[in-house]
Amino acid sequence: MGTPVPELCREHGMRNASFYKWRAKYGGMDASLIGRMNELEAENNRLKKMCADVQLQNNVIKEAIKKSGKAVSVSQDGKDCRLQ
């Protein structure tokens, strides 16, 4: 029989709840699956940042249109193309 969970947690300075959360998230996974999950989480964070940047750019453009009263278009290379 192995060492009881409360004793292991005490030895490693962690709470029982932390252990059970870790086990719920990673239990049954081998190292390659954990590595792949970490890669996917990193990619997801990168994509979320990209989406936030695009939304911010969109909001800035909308505000510029409201203030100027003129239509403003942004080309794919990021340069403003003012329309009369």
Phi, psi and omega in degrees: 000145182276181178285137179298147182304313180302323180290318177300316181297319178297317181299323184260004175069038178232159180279153177301320181299322178296318178300312183291327174294318178297316181295322178294324183280316188250352184302134179086355179267146171265176187300322182293322178292321178296317178298317179296319179297320178295321177298316180294322177295320178295318178296319178299317178297319178297317180293323177297319178296318178299317179297317179297321178297317180295318179296320178296315177300318179298317180295321179297317180296317179299317178296320179297321179294317180298316184287321185275334183076004178247153176284135178235132178240143178247125179286170183295335179275003174093000181273143178287138174236102183280132178255140182267000000 
